[in-house]
Amino acid sequence: MATRKRTEIETALSQKGFQLQTNKDHRYYFFRHNGKLITKTKVSHGTKYKDLSDDLIAQMSRQCHLSKNDFLKLVDCPMLQQQYENKL
């Protein structure tokens, strides 16, 4: 089972070119390539979501069009933004 700190995931997504947009309940990360929206994922920012569970990580990986393993590579930084773009 994989869990990650919410802050680590958010930092990694920002470093990989995702752009943050917030509302009162969620933080949305949008990924654009050549000005075109490719994908988005959301992160709940309530106090009970300091650590994201395996299930939430799986949902985010699907939203980013990656396997869970590849999403963790994106978050843990072996996968660079260019490699992510190539996978898309």
WOPE-V97546 format. One line per field, one symbol per residue. ss: DSSP state (2 for helix, 1 for strand, 0 for the rest). psi: psi as a letter, one per 30 degrees, with the letter a starting at -180 (. if undefined). burial: + if it has 24 or more other C-alpha atoms within 12 Angstrom, else -. Layout:
BEGIN
ss: ???
psi: ???
burial: ???
END
This chain:
BEGIN
ss: 0001122222222220001111000111111110011111111100222011022222222220000222222222000022222220
psi: kkllkeeeeeeeeefggkkkklafflkkkkkkkhgkkellllkkglffhekkleeeeeeeeeeghlleeeeeeeefgfkleeeeeee.
burial: ---+++--++-+++-+++++------+++++-------++++++-------+---+++-++-++++-+-+++++++----+--+----
END
